[in-house]
Amino acid sequence: MDKEALDAVARMQAYIEENLGSSITLQSLARCAGYSPAHCLRLFERATGCTPFAYIRRLRLSRAAVMLKDARKTVLSVALDFDFGSHEGFTRAFARQFGITPSAYRRLAPALTLFQPRRVTEQREEKGEDQMKTLPIFIQIVDRPARKALIRRGKAAEEYFAYCREVGCAVWDELAGIEAAIHEPCGMWLPKGMVKAGTSVYVAGVEVPEDYAGPVPENMELIALAPCRMMLFQGPAYEEEEREAACGGMWDAIQRYNPQGVGYVFDPEAAPRIQLAPMGYRGYIEMRPVKEMN
């Protein structure tokens, strides 16, 4: 798509964001884009991967899920805030998207995958050319209980490749052999308060239960991790030859992301930031600690 067409889609995205609580018609989108309604439909779907109305519905329901955490608001008032005409219609749409009713979600507070689209004007460089691209990113809020982690510290590493040069790659196989592990081995950026003098910010580790009393391998350390809330970012699947570009695009996108749009702020001292091994079939996955805005 050329720049003019992508700018038109960006104007539609901005209009949707500004009018999310009001009625949005194809005609109003066409007016802000400067094209015919039919052409707007084609441009929007090509650039974002979904129709304008699917995009609007998913975005409204994701914002509504955040608002439902506010106990002062009724389910009906949240529905009306996002232009749903009735409690029943909102409940059906919410259940179709998230597999749980709004009332049950408010009561049980499970983790949900929220729809957080990127503006099409965000660019990334690929194959020597600047191309305007969308990057579908799935975002989920995950509550982690109190637990411990077996970690291997490096010397000064701040990222994966520097860490592997300091420690070697065999550490990942060693961590994968921990039978009590509750999750797969991962890279961690430790909060400042967990970094010892003369050691690295980036470490390899694996989480184990809070009551873990098993062996601590040589050169490793057992640390306690407090309960926390994490925001999980997952990028699209990619082919192996696209690995560098896919991971780089995700790093840039996460760095620019502002969680305040869904009612959170990053809380880097609450827990380690976690990076799972990038795999083409599941995309790049990273988790960052967050807390709800006051």
C-alpha positions as CSV (number, residue, x, y, z in Angstrom):
1,M,0.0,0.0,0.0
2,D,1.2,3.5,-0.8
3,K,1.7,6.2,1.8
4,E,-1.5,8.1,0.8
5,A,-3.6,5.0,1.4
6,L,-1.9,4.2,4.7
7,D,-2.4,7.8,5.9
8,A,-6.1,7.4,5.1
9,V,-6.3,4.2,7.3
10,A,-4.4,6.0,10.0
11,R,-7.0,8.8,10.0
12,M,-9.7,6.2,10.3
13,Q,-7.9,4.6,13.3
14,A,-7.5,8.0,15.0
15,Y,-11.2,8.7,14.4
16,I,-12.2,5.4,15.9
17,E,-10.0,6.0,19.0
18,E,-11.5,9.5,19.5
19,N,-15.1,8.3,19.0
20,L,-15.0,4.9,20.6
21,G,-17.9,5.6,22.9
22,S,-20.1,7.0,20.2
23,S,-21.8,5.6,17.1
24,I,-19.4,5.2,14.2
25,T,-20.7,4.6,10.7
26,L,-18.9,3.7,7.5
27,Q,-20.0,7.1,6.1
28,S,-18.2,8.9,9.0
29,L,-15.1,6.8,8.4
30,A,-15.2,7.6,4.7
31,R,-15.5,11.3,5.4
32,C,-12.4,11.4,7.6
33,A,-10.4,9.1,5.2
34,G,-11.4,11.1,2.0
35,Y,-12.4,8.0,0.0
36,S,-15.7,6.2,-0.9
37,P,-17.2,3.9,1.8
38,A,-16.5,0.8,-0.4
39,H,-12.8,1.8,-0.9
40,C,-12.4,2.6,2.8
41,L,-13.5,-0.9,3.6
42,R,-10.9,-2.4,1.2
43,L,-8.1,-0.2,2.5
44,F,-8.8,-0.8,6.1
45,E,-9.1,-4.5,5.9
46,R,-5.9,-4.8,3.8
47,A,-3.9,-2.7,6.2
48,T,-5.2,-4.1,9.5
49,G,-6.4,-7.6,8.7
50,C,-10.0,-7.0,9.8
51,T,-13.0,-4.9,8.8
52,P,-13.5,-1.6,10.5
53,F,-16.5,-2.9,12.4
54,A,-14.7,-6.0,13.7
55,Y,-11.8,-3.7,14.7
56,I,-14.2,-1.3,16.6
57,R,-16.0,-4.2,18.3
58,R,-12.8,-5.9,19.5
59,L,-11.3,-2.6,20.7
60,R,-14.5,-1.5,22.5
61,L,-14.8,-4.9,24.3
62,S,-11.1,-4.8,25.3
63,R,-11.5,-1.3,26.8
64,A,-14.7,-2.4,28.5
65,A,-12.9,-5.3,30.1
66,V,-10.5,-2.8,31.7
67,M,-13.3,-0.6,32.8
68,L,-15.1,-3.6,34.4
69,K,-12.4,-3.7,37.0
70,D,-13.8,-0.5,38.5
71,A,-16.4,-1.8,41.0
72,R,-18.1,1.6,41.1
73,K,-19.5,1.0,37.5
74,T,-22.3,-1.4,36.7
75,V,-22.1,-3.7,33.8
76,L,-24.9,-1.7,32.1
77,S,-23.1,1.6,32.5
78,V,-19.9,0.1,30.9
79,A,-22.0,-1.3,28.1
80,L,-23.5,2.2,27.4
81,D,-20.1,3.9,27.6
82,F,-19.1,1.8,24.6
83,D,-22.2,2.3,22.5
84,F,-23.8,-1.1,23.3
85,G,-27.5,-0.6,23.3
86,S,-28.4,-3.1,26.1
87,H,-26.9,-5.2,28.9
88,E,-27.9,-8.4,26.9
89,G,-26.2,-7.3,23.7
90,F,-23.0,-6.3,25.5
91,T,-23.0,-9.6,27.4
92,R,-23.4,-11.7,24.3
93,A,-20.6,-9.8,22.5
94,F,-18.3,-9.9,25.5
95,A,-18.8,-13.7,25.9
96,R,-18.2,-14.3,22.2
97,Q,-14.9,-12.4,22.3
98,F,-13.6,-13.6,25.7
99,G,-15.4,-16.8,26.4
100,I,-16.8,-15.5,29.7
101,T,-19.7,-13.1,30.6
102,P,-18.9,-9.6,32.0
103,S,-20.4,-10.5,35.4
104,A,-18.3,-13.7,35.6
105,Y,-15.2,-11.8,34.5
106,R,-15.7,-9.2,37.2
107,R,-16.2,-11.9,39.8
108,L,-13.4,-14.3,38.8
109,A,-10.9,-11.8,37.2
110,P,-9.3,-14.3,34.8
111,A,-6.5,-13.2,32.4
112,L,-7.9,-12.0,29.0
113,T,-6.2,-11.4,25.7
114,L,-6.9,-7.8,25.0
115,F,-6.9,-6.3,21.5
116,Q,-4.3,-3.5,21.2
117,P,-3.8,-2.6,17.6
118,R,-0.9,-0.6,16.3
119,R,-1.3,2.5,14.1
120,V,-0.4,1.7,10.5
121,T,1.9,4.7,10.4
122,E,4.4,2.9,12.7
123,Q,7.2,1.9,10.5
124,R,9.9,-0.7,10.6
125,E,12.8,-1.3,8.3
126,E,12.9,-4.5,6.3
127,K,15.2,-5.6,3.5
128,G,16.6,-2.1,3.1
129,E,13.3,-0.4,2.5
130,D,11.1,1.6,4.8
131,Q,7.7,-0.1,4.6
132,M,4.6,0.9,6.5
133,K,3.3,-2.2,8.2
134,T,1.0,-3.3,10.9
135,L,2.2,-5.8,13.5
136,P,-0.6,-7.7,15.2
137,I,0.3,-8.0,18.9
138,F,-1.7,-9.9,21.4
139,I,-1.6,-8.5,25.0
140,Q,-2.7,-10.4,28.1
141,I,-2.7,-9.6,31.8
142,V,-1.3,-12.5,33.8
143,D,-1.3,-12.7,37.6
144,R,1.8,-14.6,38.9
145,P,1.7,-16.0,42.5
146,A,4.5,-16.0,45.0
147,R,7.2,-18.3,43.7
148,K,11.0,-18.8,43.5
149,A,13.4,-18.9,40.6
150,L,16.7,-20.7,40.0
151,I,18.9,-18.2,38.2
152,R,22.5,-18.1,36.8
153,R,24.0,-14.6,37.0
154,G,26.4,-13.2,34.4
155,K,29.0,-10.5,34.7
156,A,27.7,-7.4,32.9
157,A,25.3,-8.6,30.3
158,E,22.2,-6.5,29.5
159,E,20.7,-8.8,26.8
160,Y,20.7,-12.4,25.6
161,F,23.7,-12.5,23.2
162,A,26.0,-10.8,25.6
163,Y,24.9,-13.1,28.4
164,C,25.6,-16.2,26.3
165,R,29.1,-14.9,25.5
166,E,29.7,-14.6,29.3
167,V,28.1,-17.8,30.5
168,G,27.7,-20.1,27.5
169,C,24.6,-21.7,26.1
170,A,24.7,-24.9,28.1
171,V,22.9,-23.1,31.0
172,W,19.6,-23.3,29.1
173,D,19.9,-27.1,28.9
174,E,20.7,-27.3,32.6
175,L,17.7,-25.2,33.4
176,A,15.5,-27.3,31.2
177,G,16.4,-30.3,33.3
178,I,14.9,-28.8,36.5
179,E,12.0,-31.2,37.2
180,A,10.2,-28.9,39.6
181,A,10.0,-26.1,37.1
182,I,6.6,-24.5,36.7
183,H,7.4,-22.7,33.5
184,E,10.0,-23.1,30.7
185,P,13.5,-21.6,31.1
186,C,13.6,-17.9,30.3
187,G,15.7,-14.8,30.1
188,M,15.1,-12.2,32.9
189,W,16.0,-8.6,33.3
190,L,16.3,-8.2,37.0
191,P,15.0,-5.2,38.9
192,K,17.7,-3.0,40.3
193,G,17.1,-4.3,43.8
194,M,17.9,-7.9,42.7
195,V,21.1,-7.1,40.9
196,K,24.2,-7.9,43.0
197,A,27.4,-5.7,42.6
198,G,29.5,-7.0,39.8
199,T,26.8,-9.1,38.2
200,S,24.6,-8.8,35.1
201,V,21.1,-7.3,34.8
202,Y,20.2,-10.1,32.3
203,V,20.1,-13.6,33.7
204,A,18.9,-17.1,32.7
205,G,16.4,-18.7,35.0
206,V,13.5,-21.0,35.6
207,E,10.6,-20.5,38.0
208,V,9.8,-23.1,40.7
209,P,7.2,-23.3,43.4
210,E,7.4,-21.1,46.5
211,D,8.1,-24.1,48.7
212,Y,10.9,-25.5,46.5
213,A,13.5,-27.2,48.6
214,G,15.3,-29.1,45.9
215,P,19.0,-28.9,44.9
216,V,20.5,-25.6,43.7
217,P,23.0,-26.5,40.9
218,E,26.5,-25.2,41.1
219,N,26.9,-21.5,40.0
220,M,23.1,-21.0,40.4
221,E,21.1,-19.2,43.0
222,L,17.6,-19.5,44.4
223,I,15.7,-16.2,44.7
224,A,12.2,-15.4,45.9
225,L,9.7,-13.7,43.7
226,A,6.7,-11.9,45.1
227,P,3.2,-12.1,43.7
228,C,2.9,-9.7,40.7
229,R,0.8,-8.8,37.7
230,M,2.4,-9.1,34.3
231,M,1.5,-7.8,30.9
232,L,2.3,-10.4,28.3
233,F,3.1,-9.4,24.7
234,Q,3.1,-12.0,21.9
235,G,3.9,-11.2,18.3
236,P,2.8,-13.1,15.2
237,A,4.4,-16.3,14.0
238,Y,7.3,-16.0,11.6
239,E,9.6,-18.0,9.4
240,E,13.1,-18.7,10.6
241,E,14.7,-16.4,8.1
242,E,12.4,-13.6,9.4
243,R,13.5,-14.1,13.0
244,E,15.7,-11.0,13.4
245,A,13.2,-8.7,11.8
246,A,10.3,-10.2,13.8
247,C,12.0,-9.9,17.1
248,G,13.3,-6.4,16.3
249,G,9.8,-5.3,15.4
250,M,8.4,-6.6,18.7
251,W,11.2,-4.9,20.7
252,D,10.4,-1.6,19.1
253,A,6.7,-2.0,19.5
254,I,6.9,-3.0,23.2
255,Q,9.3,-0.1,23.9
256,R,6.8,2.4,22.4
257,Y,3.7,0.8,24.0
258,N,1.9,2.9,26.7
259,P,-0.1,0.6,29.0
260,Q,-2.1,3.6,30.4
261,G,-4.6,3.0,27.5
262,V,-5.8,-0.1,29.3
263,G,-5.5,1.2,32.9
264,Y,-1.9,0.1,33.8
265,V,1.6,1.5,34.2
266,F,4.8,-0.5,34.0
267,D,6.2,-1.4,37.4
268,P,9.8,-2.4,36.7
269,E,10.9,-2.9,40.3
270,A,8.1,-5.3,41.2
271,A,9.5,-8.4,39.4
272,P,11.9,-9.4,36.6
273,R,11.0,-8.7,33.1
274,I,10.8,-12.0,31.3
275,Q,11.7,-13.1,27.8
276,L,10.7,-16.5,26.5
277,A,12.8,-18.2,23.8
278,P,11.6,-16.8,20.4
279,M,10.1,-19.6,18.3
280,G,8.7,-19.1,14.8
281,Y,5.4,-21.0,15.5
282,R,4.5,-18.9,18.5
283,G,6.3,-15.6,17.8
284,Y,8.2,-13.4,20.2
285,I,6.9,-13.4,23.8
286,E,7.9,-11.0,26.5
287,M,6.3,-10.2,29.9
288,R,6.7,-7.0,31.9
289,P,5.4,-6.3,35.5
290,V,2.6,-3.7,35.7
291,K,0.3,-2.2,38.3
292,E,-3.1,-0.6,37.9
293,M,-3.3,3.1,37.7
294,N,-4.6,4.9,40.7
